[in-house]
Amino acid sequence: MEKAIPPLEGNQDKAPAIIIVATILVTLTTLFVLVRFAVRIWIVKAVGWDDWTILFAEFGAIIGLAFDYMKIHYGFGRPDSFLDQHQLLEFAKYSYGQWIQNFATLMWTKVSICLFLLRIPVNKALVRPLQGAVVFLIVSNVILTILWIAQCSAMLQLTCRYSPENLYGSTGACCIGRTVLNFQAMPKDKTFGGVTHWMWRAFEVNIGIMAACAPALLPGFRWLNSLFKGFASSRSQSKSPDEVHLKSVERKSPENDIGHRSSQSFGNEISIVTGCVDATVPANQIRKTSIVEVEHRRVVDHLNLEDLS
């Protein structure tokens, strides 16, 4: 295999950045899929084919992460001029396998989106096109995968003598334009210069899975929102122990006209009911009344009632 010219920076290693990006992306997609199944099982109580197909896509993303680790083991992230022939051969084999994994993962993601749209009440005129899109995605990707495998002698002879030009030319009729243009975007040094291309592909696959899961999480967000509102409402209805609430009472008797007062103490909370005041003041601003003063007020009130009668 022909090697590229060594970079001026020397034997650099982008493997740590590759590991961090790949691990974070797959972890996020795994969380999205797990939350999606939790919502469908415990809230919606209905798991459909769109959920199972996105699970297949997630399995593909995990397999792709394993391919990344194997490629790093054989020099991915380092200039190929510093790698031996065995490392380049193994890297090419795992890279080729990862392309097949990417095709399958993207296919299952797109199929999951189409099946999810079929679950939504839509116009009957849109049902057939969506069903046709599902069939087209499966058939076209199966054909593409077979053609991809058939033209790689590395899968049969453990060599890497395949021609990327011929490969892309023969499969271009069965795939999207992005795949046709991939060869033009790939640099000559695929182990080092191809890291940027790999990163965009990784974002495409994993963000696609997360975007496909996002609409299915809506019932979960509604459940959390109602739970939060109920908790906030119960908190607002509870009384604060550092406040005193003064409530007005209707005047139905002379006792109320002269200002009937009562005080009760419940722990740190003091509630006072009066016939002419309606306010809230801090409890620490209320002067504590002794038992003698309370009894004196009761006697005075009793005498005043006798005078009125």
Secondary structure, DSSP 8 states (H G I E B T S, - for coil): -------TT-S---HHHHHHHHHHHHHHHHHHHHHHHHIIIIII----HHHHHHHHHHHHHHHHHHHHHHHHHTTTTS-GGGS-HHHHHHHHHHHHHHHHHHHHHHHHHHHHHHHHHHHS---HHHHHHHHHHHHHHHHHHHHHHHHHHHT-THHHHS-----HHHHHHHHGGGS-HHHHHHHHHS-S-TTTTTHHHHHHHHHHHHHHHHHHHTGGGHHHHHHHHHHHHHHHHHHHHS--TTEEEEEE----SHHHHT---EEEEETTEEEEEESS---EEEGGGS----HHHHHHHHHHHHHHHHHH-
